[in-house]
Amino acid sequence: MISISERIKDPRPLIYDGGFGSQLFARGIELPNSCVANELHPEAVVDVHSDYINSGADAIGTNTFVGSSLHLKMAGKNEDDSCYLARLAVKHAKTAVERSEKEIYIGGSIGPSPGAIEADSGDTTFGIPNKKVRDTHEKMASALAESEIDFFCIETMFSAKEAAIAVDVARKFGLPIAVNLTYKFTQDQSTGKRIYKTDWGYSAADLLRILSNGEFSGGDNLLNHVSLLGLNCGAESRRQEHTGMPYAVNGTKELKKALEEIKAQGKRIMAYPNAGMPRLDENMKTYYTQTPREMANHLPELLDEGAYFIGGCCGTTPAHIKAFRRVLDSLKV
């Protein structure tokens, strides 16, 4: 199998997997931290990966999104188990790949810290110390790299500064890096212009600026070490027209424009949004508003805007990924 660095030179788009925690819930597995399933429910973790592979995903993400020592501590778990659980996560992903007998890439998921970091809050009274954030990402990245993932997937980042810290850590392992922020709709009060920003106030252009300016990397331009940039998840809770696939289309358009403005070359765009808005049914169970067909119908538009690596986040299922595969194959791109 060729490396993912070589694969992304190919113009044919790639399909990522879908929501993981929601698939564990669908199997009746509810834990204070989904990463613990790597130890307590190993076959279920393998089964989720297998379902996505069988649905047509070209790559899957490890079940490590909330596996950092900071997250484990919040869940009342032993924070020293972070590396152990990360290694188990890669093992389970590899088991699913081996069972499929397909060529599938494995992305090592690195999620955000559980709260604002010092670089955003201005101090450690309200923010998590930058050093602790860096050390946490270092442990996770090291465990994932040593377990031989194919690329790092830094995802659901609210802070462009934390994303830069994570990239600075991850680049030392020599693997391709994807960086995804999660945005929501905002509007410039003076001009009325729409712009997507994270909950911490960062736009796609802000991410590119912070990666480039070297503040968290000893002056090095971190953008040079990133192969894929994009968005995932989606924090919007009131505007249906800015959630799910429409959110991915608009966010990709803004990122593409930001990349063009700084003349960044050779960057692929990633997009894997939620399946619309979360709602509660009559049994107080969460469901998401966008069906597989509904989301898949947006794929041609999303590709036209520049997306290359496409999948789903919360609420997306193997059925969504199967619908994406069907549309992508029909387009013959």
N, C-alpha and C positions, 0 to 999 in steps of 0.2 A: 504494500500500500504506500502510495506517495505521501509525503508529509503534508500537513494542512497548509503550510507556507507555499508549497508548490500547487496544491489544489486550488487555492483562492486566486491563482493567476488565470485559471480556467474561467471563461465567461459564464459557464453554466452555474446558476444559483444553487445554494445549499439550503437544506431544510434542517432546522434544529428541532428539539423536542418541545413538549408542552409543560403544563403545570405539574409539579411533583407532589407538593404537600397536599393539594386537593385530591390527587389520586390515592394517596395514603388514606385520607379521610373516607374516600369512596369505598375503601376496603375495610372500613371500621377501625382504622388505626388512628387514635388521637393521642398525641403526646405533647408535653410542654415544650419540646424541641424536636423537630422532625428529623434532625441528624441522628438522634438516638436510635431511630429505627434501623440504622446500619448494624447495630448490635442486637437489638431486641427482635427485629422482624426482617432478617436478611433476605428471605425468599420473596417477601413482598417488595422489597427494594429492587431485587433482580427482576421481578415480574413487571414492575412499572417501566423499567428500562426496556425490557423485552417488548412490551406492548407498543412503545414508541418506535422501536426499531422495526417491528413488524408492520407498523402503519406507514413506514416510508421515510423516517428520519435519517439523515446522513450523519448526524452527530447527536450525542446525548450529553447532558450535564450531570456531574456528580451530585449526590445528595449531601452537599456540604454548605448550602446557602447560609444556614444559621449554626454552623459548626465551630465558630470561633470560640475561644476561651471566654470572651466577654458575654456571648450569648448563652453558653453553657452555665456560666455562673448565675445569670439572671433566671435560668430555669431550675436552679437549685441542684445542678449537676456538678461533677468534678471538672473544673476548667482545664485540668491537666490532661483530660481525655481527648482534647481537640485533635491532636495528631493521630492518635489511635483510631478515632472515628473517621477521620479523613482517609486514612489508609484503607479502612474497611470499605468506605464509599467507593474508592477507585476499584477495589477488588470486585465489588458487586457489579459495577458498570462493565468491567472486563468479562465477568462471567456471562452477562447478558450478551455481550458482543460475540464471545466464543460460541455460545449456544446458537446464535443466529447464523453463524458462518458467513457473515457479511463484513464488508470493510466499512467500519463505523469509527468516526473520530470521537474522542472523549474530551470534553471540556471540564476543567477543574473550576468549580463554582466558588467564587469569593464574594460574599455579600457585605453589606455595610455594617458599621458598628451600631449597636442599639442606642442611638442618641447622638446629639451634637458632639463634635470633637473640638478640642481646644482651638484649632486653627479657625474654626467658625464662630465659636462662642467668645473667644478672646481671652479666656482663662480656664483654669481647671476647677473653678468653683461650680460651674454649670456644665463644663465640657469635659469629655474624656481626654486625658493627656495624650498629646501627639505621640509620645514615645510608646505609650501602652498600645495605641492603635497600630503603630508600626510593628511593634513586637508581635502582636496578635496576628497580623497579616503575614509576617515573616514565618511564624510557626505553620500556618495553614499552607502557604505557598510552598514551603520546604517539603512538607508531608505529601502534598499533591505531586510536586515535581519528582520526588524520589520514587513515587509509585508509578511514574511514567505515564502521565496524562499526555495528550497531544497539544493542548493549548490552555491558557488561563482565560476564564470568563469572569471578569470583574463586573458585577451586575447590581441592578437596583440601587445605584448610588444616588443619594440625595446631595452629597457634598462633592463638588468637583475637586476640592482639596484632598479629601480622603481618597478619591479615585487616583489622584496623582501620587499619593503616598503608596497606595497599593501597586501602582505601575512601577514605581521606583524599586519596590521590593521584588516584584515578579520578574523584572527585566534581568535580574542577576542569574536566572536559571536558563536563559537562552531559548525560551519557548515563545511562540506567537502569543500575543495578548489581545483580547477583546475588552473594550470598556463600554459599558452601557449605563446611562443615567435613567432615572424615572421622572417624568415630567407631568405637569398638569397645566391647564389653560390659565393664562394671565393676560391682562390687557393694560396697555399703556394709557393711563388716565388722561394724558394731554393730547394724544394723537388717536386713541381708540384702536391702535394697532395690536393685533394678537401676537403673543409670543409665548412659547412653552418654557416654563422654568420649573426647577425642582422645588421641593418644599423649603430648601435652604436658600432659594433664590438664584440658582445657576441656570443659565441657558446653554445651548450647544456651543455658542461662540465663547462663552466663559470657560467651558471645559477645554476647548482648544487653546485658549490663551494661557490657562493655568498649567496645562501639560507642557506648553512650549517655553514658559518663562523660567523654568529651572528652580523655582522657589523650594521645592521639596526633593530636589535631586542634585544638590551641589552645583547648580548652574547648567546641568545637562538638559537638552531638549528632549523631554520624554515622549513627545509625539513621534519621534523617530523610531521608538520602540513599540509602537502600537500598530497592529495590522488591521483591526476592525474597530469601528466606533458605531455606537447606536443607542437604542433605547429599549427598555422592556417595562413590564408591569404597566403602571398607569394609575396615578393617584386621584384622578377626577371622580367625583361622586355625584355631581349634579347635572353635568352637561353630557348628554348621551352622544352628541355629535363630536365630542372630543374624548371619547373613550374607545377601547378596543381597536379595531382596524382603522377607523378614521383618525384616531390619535396617532397610530403608527405612520399613516400616510403623511399627515401634517408635520409630525416630528421629523420624519425622514427628509421632508422638503426643507425644513429649517436647517438641519444638519448639513445637507448637501450644499446649501447656499453658504453656510459658514465655512465649509471646507474650500469652496471655490474662492471665497474672499481672501483667504490666506494662501491660496494657490498650493494647497496640500495635495500631493500626488500619491497615487498607489494605495489609497485607503479604501477598504471595502466597508459597506454599511450593513449593520445588523439591526433587525427589528423583530421583537417578539412580545406583543402586547397581551394584556388580559383579554378574556373572552367577554368584553363589555363590562357592564356594571354588576357588582354582586347584589343579589336580592334574597329575601327570605320567603320561602313558600309557606303554605298553610300549616306545615309541620315544623316550622322554624328551622328548616334546613336551607343552607346557602346554595343558590344556583346563580349562574351568570347568563346575561341577556343575549349574547351573540352565539348563534348556532354555527356548527361547522360550515354549512353551506353559505351562510351570511358572511362569515369571515373570509372564506375562500374566494368569494366573489370579488373581494377587494385586492386579491393578489396581483392582477395585471396592473392596476393603478400603483400599487406599492412598488412593484418592480420598475415601472416607468419613472418613478421618483428617485430611483437609485438604490433601493434595498437589494441586498445580495444574499444575505444569510437570514432566513425567515423562519420563525417558529411562534410559540405562544407561551404565555406566562399563566398567572392564576386563572383557574377555570377552564383553560383549554385542555382537551382530552386527546387520547389517541384518535378518536373520530375526527377531531379538527385537523390533526396532522395528516391523516389519511386523505381528507378533502384537499388540503394544501398540495399533497403529492399528486393527486389526480389532476388538479388544475395546472400545476407546474409542468407535468409531463405532457399535457395537452397543448401547452404553449410552445413546446419544443425549443426553449431558450437555452 
